[in-house]
Amino acid sequence: MDIRVHSHRHALQILETIPGFSQLLFEINEAIEELSDENLVSHFEQNFLGKPTKSLSKSINGLLESAFVKAGWQPQSQIFGDSRYGTHTWRLDFAKQTYIEEFNELGKLELVESGVSVEVAFNHQGNIAWNLLKPVIASEINHVEKALQTGVGVVIAATDNLKNAGGFDSAVGTYEQFVSNLLPLRNVLTVPVLIIGLEAPKTFKIAHRKSGNQTFGYVEKI
């Protein structure tokens, strides 16, 4: 699957050049490579054919989850260590820790624990700001102890092309909308965030048929 990327606060440069982070970027790219047309068609038809599933979102999520977990990422990772904040609201889709070199107060290099958090954002466009804020909350110092420390955030979203070809609901937030929200939120989004937009499949689209009050998606070759 082809992608588009937008780098906020030099996120891509940081992920590409800092050892530790670069390995996590490699694993993210490997997970996205699992989203081939063949894998998407196979997953969708094996799991959702004949069911009232309208879009590719569940197949994309399923393939990504399998790849991330295989690479040792923690799914549904809690942002905070406090059990009072263990609900879905305070969770990251995937997170993984690493060690990077930083200069301490004495000017000496030392290894510090950091990590990358990933949000796969196929939900309502009204949640765009919250999805962008999650990496900031997971990174910045606040009054609740973190479960995992985030250094860079990654948001994976559908482009407008995938939204149309993949049968997504019209209210789903897209890559283009995430990018347009970065400027007004710039002073709030204090950590590097990489926005990855998934492009539409090249060989098929998801078409819809209705039965009663239910809508069913199916693969239509193009």
Secondary structure by P-SEA (a helix, b strand, c coil): ccbbbbbccaaaaaaaccaaaaaaaaaaaaaaaaccaaaaaaaaaacccccccccaaaaaaaaaaaaaaaaccccccccccccccccccccccbbbbbbbbbbccccbbbbbbcbbbbbbccccccaaaaaaaaaaaacccccccccccccbbbbbbbcaaaaaaaccccccccaaaaaaaccccccccccbbbbbbbbccccbbbbbbbcccbbbbbbbcc
